[in-house]
């Protein structure tokens, strides 16, 4: 029998016969390579001759239809999560129509504050909201142009403590770093009214806001500082140290005076220029330090070192350091100050040492200790 080409042949050593292994096809077993390929690919007919052009068109159309359905489902899902741009534009347009400018809001708030039909609570609420807006420099100028500043200044005369408090708060916010408003306020009589509030019996909350407004008016405004001294403002602030229940204002007063003194000193040390020269000439008219020494603020300030709060002591130590050049003789004869400084040195030596043990070499208490030691050395 002829052996088909490509068959596997072996020699049987027992019989000496040649034996050939028949292929799976001839055995009736197995599939052809093509059949195995068809099985692997499933029901897909891979014979290109088995598809007509019409069937191919239908298959492609079905695929496109399936893709379109999937895309539509995805778009629907996106539409549920997000609104179309046309709808957003329409809503924004509606919002823009209703949105009010700061100017329009302030007009309404001033109107509410000034209306005789408004209740006390409504007027206070209007002032509360106004304070938020007038912090912004341009808003404060608009507030001035629409007559709001003068209304608030007149509000300082109110018999209602709450109204007076919030009027002073709005005034202080409008005055902060705003020269135009500062000038208009002092010409409108605000300085006198604030000093009256501080000099007379008023709730602490009212005096706090009045002091805030006064500070905003005086800072970087030498003309106001000059008028403040002429009107006896320093004596008014001094009286707060004799009034009961006003202790929380003491450090604020000292901080204000410190800022005013340093403000002038820094200007004098700055580089010269035409504007600087003019400003220096204005400050030369302000005799704040001589008035401070004359009215014995040296002792008033140093006595505050006995306060227990470290923050208060820090501010007072700064003020004592600034006043040292003018109050040295007074301080040298003050036994109470000498004792207080000795106690502070011992306390801050311990606290500074503890800071160092914790790894803080240049800590807060070391700085305070340095301030105390500097004052002791200068005495």
VOPAGU-2260 file (C-alpha; in pm, 1 decimal, decimal comma):
REM VOPAGU-2260
SITE   aa  ch    i         X         Y         Z
SITE  UNK   A    0       0,0       0,0       0,0
SITE  UNK   A    1     127,0     342,5     -90,9
SITE  UNK   A    2     208,9     569,1     203,0
SITE  UNK   A    3      49,6     915,5     172,7
SITE  UNK   A    4     300,9    1195,2     156,3
SITE  UNK   A    5     370,9    1363,8     484,6
SITE  UNK   A    6     267,6    1056,4     691,2
SITE  UNK   A    7     453,6     964,4    1008,4
SITE  UNK   A    8     651,4     634,1     946,2
SITE  UNK   A    9     828,4     410,4    1201,3
SITE  UNK   A   10    1011,8      71,1    1194,1
SITE  UNK   A   11     868,7    -200,6    1417,7
SITE  UNK   A   12    1180,0    -371,6    1561,2
SITE  UNK   A   13     990,1    -685,6    1661,7
SITE  UNK   A   14     839,2    -763,0    1321,3
SITE  UNK   A   15    1073,1    -566,4    1096,7
SITE  UNK   A   16     775,2    -405,0     923,4
SITE  UNK   A   17     737,6     -38,7     839,1
SITE  UNK   A   18     427,4     118,1     992,0
SITE  UNK   A   19     263,1     444,0     889,9
SITE  UNK   A   20      26,7     656,4    1108,4
SITE  UNK   A   21    -284,2     756,0     919,7
SITE  UNK   A   22    -403,1    1118,4     939,6
SITE  UNK   A   23    -713,5    1213,0    1144,0
SITE  UNK   A   24    -904,0    1267,1     821,0
SITE  UNK   A   25    -846,6     912,6     707,2
SITE  UNK   A   26    -935,3     779,6    1052,2
SITE  UNK   A   27   -1258,7     971,7    1041,5
SITE  UNK   A   28   -1141,9    1171,4    1342,0
SITE  UNK   A   29   -1077,3    1542,4    1390,4
SITE  UNK   A   30   -1153,8    1843,3    1179,5
SITE  UNK   A   31    -974,3    2004,8     897,0
SITE  UNK   A   32    -771,4    2317,5     967,3
SITE  UNK   A   33   -1050,1    2524,4     812,6
SITE  UNK   A   34   -1312,7    2360,2    1033,8
SITE  UNK   A   35   -1102,0    2415,6    1342,9
SITE  UNK   A   36   -1071,4    2782,2    1242,7
SITE  UNK   A   37   -1447,6    2805,2    1201,4
SITE  UNK   A   38   -1502,4    2653,7    1546,5
SITE  UNK   A   39   -1258,5    2899,4    1700,8
SITE  UNK   A   40   -1439,9    3193,6    1540,8
SITE  UNK   A   41   -1782,7    3064,5    1639,7
SITE  UNK   A   42   -2073,8    3122,9    1404,7
SITE  UNK   A   43   -1895,2    3389,0    1202,3
SITE  UNK   A   44   -1877,1    3291,4     841,4
SITE  UNK   A   45   -1526,8    3379,7     738,5
SITE  UNK   A   46   -1564,3    3275,1     382,3
SITE  UNK   A   47   -1566,8    3600,4     190,4
SITE  UNK   A   48   -1756,2    3428,2     -90,9
SITE  UNK   A   49   -2046,6    3346,1     144,6
SITE  UNK   A   50   -2147,2    3720,9     182,7
SITE  UNK   A   51   -2335,1    3904,3     -84,1
SITE  UNK   A   52   -2289,0    4279,1    -117,5
SITE  UNK   A   53   -2645,3    4326,8       6,2
SITE  UNK   A   54   -2574,8    4126,1     322,3
SITE  UNK   A   55   -2262,2    4331,1     390,2
SITE  UNK   A   56   -2460,1    4654,5     355,1
SITE  UNK   A   57   -2722,8    4524,9     598,6
SITE  UNK   A   58   -2453,7    4419,8     847,8
SITE  UNK   A   59   -2287,1    4761,8     833,5
SITE  UNK   A   60   -2621,7    4935,6     869,9
SITE  UNK   A   61   -2697,7    4722,8    1174,7
SITE  UNK   A   62   -2360,3    4814,1    1328,5
SITE  UNK   A   63   -2422,1    5185,0    1267,6
SITE  UNK   A   64   -2768,1    5156,1    1417,9
SITE  UNK   A   65   -2623,4    4986,6    1725,9
SITE  UNK   A   66   -2355,9    5258,4    1763,9
SITE  UNK   A   67   -2618,1    5529,8    1722,0
SITE  UNK   A   68   -2834,8    5373,0    1992,2
SITE  UNK   A   69   -2537,4    5356,8    2232,0
SITE  UNK   A   70   -2442,5    5719,2    2157,4
SITE  UNK   A   71   -2801,0    5830,7    2212,1
SITE  UNK   A   72   -2815,1    5649,6    2545,6
SITE  UNK   A   73   -2488,7    5819,4    2651,0
SITE  UNK   A   74   -2618,2    6161,5    2546,9
SITE  UNK   A   75   -2936,1    6101,8    2743,6
SITE  UNK   A   76   -2733,2    6012,8    3048,9
SITE  UNK   A   77   -2522,8    6330,6    3010,7
SITE  UNK   A   78   -2838,5    6539,1    2959,2
SITE  UNK   A   79   -2977,1    6412,9    3287,6
SITE  UNK   A   80   -2661,3    6521,0    3471,7
SITE  UNK   A   81   -2602,5    6856,8    3301,4
SITE  UNK   A   82   -2825,7    7131,5    3171,4
SITE  UNK   A   83   -2786,7    7243,4    2808,6
SITE  UNK   A   84   -2585,2    7557,0    2745,0
SITE  UNK   A   85   -2890,1    7738,5    2606,6
SITE  UNK   A   86   -3075,3    7686,9    2933,6
SITE  UNK   A   87   -2773,1    7804,2    3136,3
SITE  UNK   A   88   -2741,3    8117,4    2923,4
SITE  UNK   A   89   -3107,8    8194,0    2973,6
SITE  UNK   A   90   -3081,0    8150,6    3351,5
SITE  UNK   A   91   -2768,2    8368,6    3370,0
SITE  UNK   A   92   -2944,5    8639,5    3173,2
SITE  UNK   A   93   -3228,7    8630,6    3423,1
SITE  UNK   A   94   -2979,3    8650,6    3709,7
SITE  UNK   A   95   -2800,3    8945,9    3555,1
SITE  UNK   A   96   -3125,5    9133,1    3529,3
SITE  UNK   A   97   -3191,0    9082,1    3899,2
SITE  UNK   A   98   -2831,6    9128,1    4021,2
SITE  UNK   A   99   -2777,7    9458,2    4203,5
SITE  UNK   A  100   -2455,8    9655,1    4214,8
SITE  UNK   A  101   -2293,8    9753,0    4544,4
SITE  UNK   A  102   -2403,0   10109,3    4474,1
SITE  UNK   A  103   -2770,0   10008,2    4439,1
SITE  UNK   A  104   -2754,6    9796,7    4753,2
SITE  UNK   A  105   -2602,3   10083,1    4954,2
SITE  UNK   A  106   -2872,6   10323,1    4828,8
SITE  UNK   A  107   -3138,7   10084,4    4962,0
SITE  UNK   A  108   -2958,3   10035,5    5293,7
SITE  UNK   A  109   -2914,2   10410,5    5345,2
SITE  UNK   A  110   -3280,4   10463,6    5260,9
SITE  UNK   A  111   -3382,4   10200,1    5515,8
SITE  UNK   A  112   -3157,1   10350,9    5781,3
SITE  UNK   A  113   -3288,3   10701,2    5716,4
SITE  UNK   A  114   -3656,6   10605,4    5692,9
SITE  UNK   A  115   -3881,3   10707,7    5982,5
SITE  UNK   A  116   -4091,6   10400,8    5902,1
SITE  UNK   A  117   -3801,4   10163,4    5980,8
SITE  UNK   A  118   -3788,2    9999,2    6321,9
SITE  UNK   A  119   -3479,3   10016,6    6541,5
SITE  UNK   A  120   -3386,9    9659,5    6447,7
SITE  UNK   A  121   -3422,2    9739,9    6077,0
SITE  UNK   A  122   -3198,8   10045,9    6110,2
SITE  UNK   A  123   -2935,5    9848,6    6301,0
SITE  UNK   A  124   -2950,9    9571,5    6037,8
SITE  UNK   A  125   -2902,1    9831,4    5762,9
SITE  UNK   A  126   -2594,0    9969,7    5940,7
SITE  UNK   A  127   -2461,3    9618,2    5996,2
SITE  UNK   A  128   -2480,0    9547,1    5621,6
SITE  UNK   A  129   -2339,3    9888,5    5529,5
SITE  UNK   A  130   -2027,8    9824,2    5737,2
SITE  UNK   A  131   -1950,4    9528,4    5509,4
SITE  UNK   A  132   -1972,1    9737,4    5191,2
SITE  UNK   A  133   -1789,3   10054,8    5299,6
SITE  UNK   A  134   -1470,6    9863,1    5381,9
SITE  UNK   A  135   -1400,5    9877,6    5008,8
SITE  UNK   A  136   -1237,4   10213,2    4922,9
SITE  UNK   A  137   -1449,0   10289,0    4614,8
SITE  UNK   A  138   -1768,5   10190,6    4793,7
SITE  UNK   A  139   -1675,8   10426,6    5079,0
SITE  UNK   A  140   -1637,2   10711,3    4827,8
SITE  UNK   A  141   -1978,1   10628,4    4678,5
SITE  UNK   A  142   -2118,7   10614,0    5030,3
SITE  UNK   A  143   -1987,8   10965,5    5078,4
SITE  UNK   A  144   -2129,2   11097,9    4748,2
SITE  UNK   A  145   -2477,0   10960,4    4818,4
SITE  UNK   A  146   -2495,1   11135,3    5157,6
SITE  UNK   A  147   -2453,5   10824,2    5368,4
SITE  UNK   A  148   -2150,4   10948,1    5561,6
SITE  UNK   A  149   -2327,6   11252,4    5704,2
SITE  UNK   A  150   -2628,4   11041,3    5805,3
SITE  UNK   A  151   -2400,5   10803,0    5994,5
SITE  UNK   A  152   -2221,3   11095,1    6163,8
SITE  UNK   A  153   -2560,3   11226,4    6276,4
SITE  UNK   A  154   -2636,7   10874,3    6401,0
SITE  UNK   A  155   -2361,6   10922,7    6660,8
SITE  UNK   A  156   -2605,0   11157,1    6840,0
SITE  UNK   A  157   -2873,2   10887,5    6871,2
SITE  UNK   A  158   -3020,3   10817,2    7213,7
SITE  UNK   A  159   -3022,8   10446,7    7124,1
SITE  UNK   A  160   -2693,9   10289,4    7231,9
SITE  UNK   A  161   -2714,0   10010,2    6970,7
SITE  UNK   A  162   -2770,0   10257,8    6690,1
SITE  UNK   A  163   -2483,5   10474,1    6812,7
SITE  UNK   A  164   -2253,9   10170,4    6833,4
SITE  UNK   A  165   -2324,3   10055,5    6476,4
SITE  UNK   A  166   -2306,0   10409,5    6337,1
SITE  UNK   A  167   -1954,1   10439,8    6484,3
SITE  UNK   A  168   -1866,4   10097,6    6339,1
SITE  UNK   A  169   -1974,0   10199,7    5986,4
SITE  UNK   A  170   -1789,0   10529,6    6022,4
SITE  UNK   A  171   -1467,1   10355,6    6129,5
SITE  UNK   A  172   -1488,7   10112,7    5835,7
SITE  UNK   A  173   -1542,2   10394,6    5585,0
SITE  UNK   A  174   -1253,5   10600,3    5728,9
SITE  UNK   A  175    -993,8   10321,0    5719,2
SITE  UNK   A  176    -711,0   10415,9    5478,0
SITE  UNK   A  177    -941,5   10651,4    5287,1
SITE  UNK   A  178    -812,4   11013,4    5292,8
SITE  UNK   A  179   -1110,5   11157,2    5102,7
SITE  UNK   A  180   -1356,3   11016,7    5357,4
SITE  UNK   A  181   -1128,9   11123,2    5645,9
SITE  UNK   A  182   -1137,0   11485,8    5525,9
SITE  UNK   A  183   -1514,6   11487,4    5478,3
SITE  UNK   A  184   -1570,8   11323,3    5816,4
SITE  UNK   A  185   -1365,7   11574,9    6012,2
SITE  UNK   A  186   -1533,4   11862,2    5827,3
SITE  UNK   A  187   -1869,3   11702,7    5908,5
SITE  UNK   A  188   -1800,1   11715,0    6282,6
SITE  UNK   A  189   -1730,9   11345,2    6336,9
SITE  UNK   A  190   -1423,8   11403,6    6556,4
SITE  UNK   A  191   -1613,0   11611,5    6812,5
SITE  UNK   A  192   -1898,5   11358,8    6830,7
SITE  UNK   A  193   -1662,8   11064,6    6883,2
SITE  UNK   A  194   -1480,8   11246,5    7164,7
SITE  UNK   A  195   -1815,1   11322,6    7332,2
SITE  UNK   A  196   -1904,1   10951,4    7326,2
SITE  UNK   A  197   -1567,2   10860,5    7480,0
SITE  UNK   A  198   -1588,0   11134,6    7744,4
SITE  UNK   A  199   -1943,1   11060,1    7862,2
SITE  UNK   A  200   -2103,5   10761,9    8028,4
SITE  UNK   A  201   -2171,4   10503,2    7760,0
SITE  UNK   A  202   -2181,1   10121,8    7740,5
SITE  UNK   A  203   -1844,3    9958,5    7677,5
SITE  UNK   A  204   -1956,2    9830,2    7333,5
SITE  UNK   A  205   -2035,2   10186,2    7219,2
SITE  UNK   A  206   -1699,1   10318,5    7340,0
SITE  UNK   A  207   -1513,0   10033,2    7169,4
SITE  UNK   A  208   -1660,9   10124,5    6832,4
SITE  UNK   A  209   -1610,1   10497,5    6893,8
SITE  UNK   A  210   -1241,4   10434,4    6971,1
SITE  UNK   A  211   -1215,6   10223,7    6654,5
SITE  UNK   A  212   -1362,5   10509,3    6448,1
SITE  UNK   A  213   -1132,8   10762,7    6617,7
SITE  UNK   A  214    -828,3   10546,6    6541,4
SITE  UNK   A  215    -932,9   10516,7    6175,9
SITE  UNK   A  216    -971,1   10893,4    6153,6
SITE  UNK   A  217    -634,6   10982,0    6311,9
SITE  UNK   A  218    -401,8   10733,1    6142,3
SITE  UNK   A  219    -197,3   10889,5    5860,6
SITE  UNK   A  220    -397,9   11212,9    5885,5
SITE  UNK   A  221    -185,2   11480,3    6060,8
SITE  UNK   A  222    -452,8   11750,0    6034,5
SITE  UNK   A  223    -696,4   11530,2    6228,6
SITE  UNK   A  224    -425,1   11456,0    6487,2
SITE  UNK   A  225    -368,3   11829,2    6529,7
SITE  UNK   A  226    -742,4   11892,4    6578,2
SITE  UNK   A  227    -759,3   11597,3    6817,9
SITE  UNK   A  228    -500,8   11761,0    7044,0
SITE  UNK   A  229    -670,0   12101,3    7020,3
SITE  UNK   A  230   -1003,6   11951,2    7124,4
SITE  UNK   A  231    -847,4   11787,0    7431,1
SITE  UNK   A  232    -857,3   11438,1    7282,0
SITE  UNK   A  233    -558,0   11319,6    7479,7
SITE  UNK   A  234    -729,9   11417,0    7807,4
SITE  UNK   A  235   -1043,0   11229,4    7693,4
SITE  UNK   A  236    -839,0   10912,9    7635,9
SITE  UNK   A  237    -667,4   10964,9    7970,4
SITE  UNK   A  238   -1009,2   10973,6    8140,6
SITE  UNK   A  239   -1080,1   10618,1    8018,8
SITE  UNK   A  240    -813,1   10495,2    8262,1
SITE  UNK   A  241   -1014,1   10641,5    8550,4
SITE  UNK   A  242   -1348,1   10494,6    8446,7
SITE  UNK   A  243   -1452,1   10157,8    8584,8
SITE  UNK   A  244   -1512,9    9870,9    8345,8
SITE  UNK   A  245   -1301,9   10022,1    8067,6
SITE  UNK   A  246    -989,4    9810,6    8121,1
SITE  UNK   A  247   -1020,3    9640,9    7781,0
SITE  UNK   A  248    -982,1    9981,8    7615,8
SITE  UNK   A  249    -653,9   10064,4    7789,0
SITE  UNK   A  250    -427,0    9859,2    7564,4
SITE  UNK   A  251    -616,9    9985,6    7256,1
SITE  UNK   A  252    -546,2   10344,5    7358,4
SITE  UNK   A  253    -177,2   10267,4    7415,7
SITE  UNK   A  254    -157,2   10091,8    7077,2
SITE  UNK   A  255    -314,0   10394,6    6906,5
SITE  UNK   A  256     -70,0   10639,1    7067,4
SITE  UNK   A  257     223,8   10411,5    6985,6
SITE  UNK   A  258     114,4   10391,7    6619,6
SITE  UNK   A  259      78,1   10770,6    6593,7
SITE  UNK   A  260     421,2   10837,7    6746,0
SITE  UNK   A  261     598,1   10574,1    6532,7
SITE  UNK   A  262     411,9   10690,1    6221,9
SITE  UNK   A  263     570,7   11034,7    6255,0
SITE  UNK   A  264     915,3   10893,9    6340,2
SITE  UNK   A  265     919,0   10664,9    6035,0
SITE  UNK   A  266     817,3   10949,9    5807,0
SITE  UNK   A  267    1100,1   11168,2    5934,9
SITE  UNK   A  268    1347,4   10883,9    5872,8
SITE  UNK   A  269    1222,0   10812,4    5520,4
SITE  UNK   A  270    1385,9   10935,1    5199,9
SITE  UNK   A  271    1325,4   11297,3    5114,7
SITE  UNK   A  272    1094,6   11409,8    4835,9
SITE  UNK   A  273     850,3   11690,3    4763,0
SITE  UNK   A  274     550,5   11497,2    4894,5
SITE  UNK   A  275     745,2   11368,6    5193,3
SITE  UNK   A  276     864,1   11720,5    5275,8
SITE  UNK   A  277     506,4   11848,8    5267,1
SITE  UNK   A  278     390,6   11561,2    5488,6
SITE  UNK   A  279     673,8   11622,5    5736,0
SITE  UNK   A  280     573,1   11987,4    5760,3
SITE  UNK   A  281     218,0   11877,6    5841,6
SITE  UNK   A  282     340,6   11638,9    6111,9
SITE  UNK   A  283     560,7   11908,7    6263,1
SITE  UNK   A  284     239,4   12085,7    6361,8
SITE  UNK   A  285     136,9   11777,4    6565,3
SITE  UNK   A  286     291,7   11808,7    6913,5
SITE  UNK   A  287     181,4   11467,6    7034,8
SITE  UNK   A  288     490,1   11353,8    7230,0
SITE  UNK   A  289     522,7   11677,3    7432,9
SITE  UNK   A  290     153,3   11649,9    7524,3
SITE  UNK   A  291     197,6   11284,8    7622,7
SITE  UNK   A  292     487,0   11371,0    7855,7
SITE  UNK   A  293     311,8   11676,8    7996,4
SITE  UNK   A  294      -0,8   11479,7    8084,2
SITE  UNK   A  295     206,9   11210,5    8258,4
SITE  UNK   A  296     128,8   10929,8    8016,1
SITE  UNK   A  297     474,3   10791,7    8100,7
SITE  UNK   A  298     341,7   10645,2    8425,1
SITE  UNK   A  299      -4,0   10560,4    8287,8
SITE  UNK   A  300     161,8   10343,4    8024,6
SITE  UNK   A  301     424,7   10178,4    8246,2
SITE  UNK   A  302     161,4   10082,8    8505,2
SITE  UNK   A  303       1,4    9854,7    8245,4
SITE  UNK   A  304     307,4    9626,3    8263,6
SITE  UNK   A  305     143,9    9477,1    8572,5
SITE  UNK   A  306    -129,0    9329,6    8348,1
SITE  UNK   A  307    -116,5    8946,3    8333,9
SITE  UNK   A  308    -163,8    8903,5    7955,8
SITE  UNK   A  309     158,7    8859,0    7758,4
SITE  UNK   A  310       6,9    9027,1    7452,0
SITE  UNK   A  311     -77,5    9337,8    7655,5
SITE  UNK   A  312     271,1    9345,9    7804,6
SITE  UNK   A  313     425,5    9317,4    7458,6
SITE  UNK   A  314     238,1    9626,5    7335,0
SITE  UNK   A  315     315,5    9821,8    7654,1
SITE  UNK   A  316     686,1    9730,2    7638,2
SITE  UNK   A  317     697,8    9869,9    7284,3
SITE  UNK   A  318     537,2   10193,8    7400,1
SITE  UNK   A  319     772,3   10226,1    7699,9
SITE  UNK   A  320    1064,8   10171,1    7462,8
SITE  UNK   A  321     944,3   10453,9    7237,3
SITE  UNK   A  322     878,1   10686,1    7532,3
SITE  UNK   A  323    1212,8   10609,0    7697,1
SITE  UNK   A  324    1389,5   10901,1    7526,2
SITE  UNK   A  325    1130,0   11142,3    7669,2
SITE  UNK   A  326    1040,8   10973,7    8000,1
SITE  UNK   A  327    1378,3   10838,6    8116,8
SITE  UNK   A  328    1406,4   11069,6    8419,9
SITE  UNK   A  329    1049,6   10990,1    8522,6
SITE  UNK   A  330    1111,0   10616,9    8487,7
SITE  UNK   A  331    1438,9   10621,4    8680,8
SITE  UNK   A  332    1258,2   10755,4    8984,0
SITE  UNK   A  333     970,8   10506,9    8956,4
SITE  UNK   A  334    1038,0   10231,8    9210,0
SITE  UNK   A  335     720,8   10044,0    9112,2
SITE  UNK   A  336     840,8   10022,5    8751,7
SITE  UNK   A  337    1182,1    9896,6    8863,1
SITE  UNK   A  338    1017,8    9621,4    9069,3
SITE  UNK   A  339     781,5    9524,7    8784,9
SITE  UNK   A  340    1065,2    9505,2    8533,1
SITE  UNK   A  341    1264,5    9281,8    8770,7
SITE  UNK   A  342     967,5    9044,4    8807,0
SITE  UNK   A  343     909,8    9038,5    8431,8
SITE  UNK   A  344    1276,9    8960,4    8369,8
SITE  UNK   A  345    1266,3    8660,6    8606,8
SITE  UNK   A  346     939,6    8534,3    8457,0
SITE  UNK   A  347    1053,2    8562,4    8095,4
SITE  UNK   A  348    1395,3    8411,3    8168,9
SITE  UNK   A  349    1217,9    8096,0    8286,3
SITE  UNK   A  350     972,9    8094,0    7995,7
SITE  UNK   A  351    1246,9    8161,7    7739,7
SITE  UNK   A  352    1459,9    7879,9    7888,0
SITE  UNK   A  353    1162,1    7645,3    7859,5
SITE  UNK   A  354    1119,4    7749,7    7496,0
SITE  UNK   A  355    1482,4    7668,7    7424,7
SITE  UNK   A  356    1450,8    7327,3    7589,3
SITE  UNK   A  357    1162,4    7260,5    7349,8
SITE  UNK   A  358    1384,2    7354,5    7055,2
SITE  UNK   A  359    1252,5    7706,0    6992,1
SITE  UNK   A  360    1567,8    7918,1    6998,7
SITE  UNK   A  361    1407,8    8245,6    6888,6
SITE  UNK   A  362    1069,5    8217,9    7057,1
SITE  UNK   A  363     810,4    8468,5    7167,5
SITE  UNK   A  364     925,1    8484,1    7530,6
SITE  UNK   A  365    1287,8    8532,5    7432,7
SITE  UNK   A  366    1176,2    8836,4    7234,4
SITE  UNK   A  367     982,4    8973,3    7533,0
SITE  UNK   A  368    1283,3    8909,4    7757,0
SITE  UNK   A  369    1495,4    9109,8    7514,2
SITE  UNK   A  370    1252,2    9402,4    7534,3
SITE  UNK   A  371    1257,1    9395,6    7915,1
SITE  UNK   A  372    1638,0    9379,6    7927,5
SITE  UNK   A  373    1671,5    9669,1    7682,1
SITE  UNK   A  374    1451,6    9891,8    7899,9
SITE  UNK   A  375    1641,8    9793,8    8215,9
SITE  UNK   A  376    1974,4    9870,6    8048,6
SITE  UNK   A  377    1852,8   10210,6    7926,5
SITE  UNK   A  378    1744,1   10301,7    8280,9
